Amino acid sequence: MSGTEIVTDVVVIGAGPVGLFAVFELGLLDLKCHVIDILDRPGGQCTELYPEKPIYDIPGFPVISGQGLTDNLMKQIAPFGAEFHLSRMVTGLEKLGHDGFRLTTDAGDVFRAKVVVVAAGGGSFQPKRPPVDGIEAYEGKSVFYSVRRMDDFRDQDVVIVGGGDSALDWTLNLQPIARTLTLVHRRDAFRAAPDSVNKMKALVAEGKISLVIGQVAGLEGEDGQLSAVNFSTEAGEVRVPATRLLPFFGLTMKLGPVADWGLELNDNLIVVDTEKFQSSVPGVFAIGDINSYPGKLKLILSGFHEAALMAQAAKKIASPGEKVIFQYTTSSTKLQKKLGVA
């Protein structure tokens, strides 16, 4: 959809648990959401950093995994048809007078929304750059930190570096379309889902992909186009022909472009009120770990509460003059019809 202006009621920045629950609360009020996240899947920190780590303080769940919570939230918001734009970062936010906001992403998307909800946790996840001399010259041309379009890797000599879920998932997904594919990891043990590891090893056994145990030592190429990647291994240096390199070295948290949007900040967090969780810019709300107010607790539970109050205020902005009657999902047939349970 790059280059086409997408018009919606609300843009939610961040697809972690709090951003997902915001979609639910906004959906109950008939507000259409588009959700943008820098990661390649919903769930935020829960799915990227600790998908299998147990969480003990979600009401009604004595214990639930980060991935399990995300899966349940995705089911809960399914009736509202939110549209997700993943593997991209919001780079620009512009106030359009009384017409809401224009947002742009690093993938060229343009959104126009009446309300913006920042639910970006501690900021945006930024990929960690491998410690390789000169890699910057190749970034965005033949070195990528996420896969936006699979076709960009078709008939290419692809090298993937890493041992986690992202590295293994893209190894399996790109193998059928790549000319050659090599997976490189510093050790012969992987942090990814066992099923993915087994499938990868089967492809290695069949000769469909190569596996190198080693570390990136250097790049070859010119004008931003790779021709080969060199790796240091126990057996010595290995040269692998490559036209595309995908390093998955983990992520680090940075506030990112949010810092340049003219919002009042306190220690790199967005200052909000506790009535609506609105920022210093009317129409821009911040919920979850990225906001700051007296007594703030960085809990998913707190973010859920903030999402509920934010949605009521967002409705007044998105639908001025419309009378909103507060209803309970347990007793309102109107809400139950929206949820598909009436």
Helices and strands as residue ranges (DSSP letters): E 5-13, H 17-28, E 33-36, H 45-48, E 54-55, E 64-65, H 66-77, G 78-80, E 83-85, E 90-95, G 97-99, E 101-105, E 110-118, E 124-127, G 135-138, G 150-153, E 157-161, H 165-174, E 180-185, H 194-205, E 210-213, E 215-222, E 225-233, E 236-241, E 244-247, E 251-254, G 256-260, E 265-266, E 269-271, E 284-286, G 288-290, E 291-292, H 300-318, H 333-339
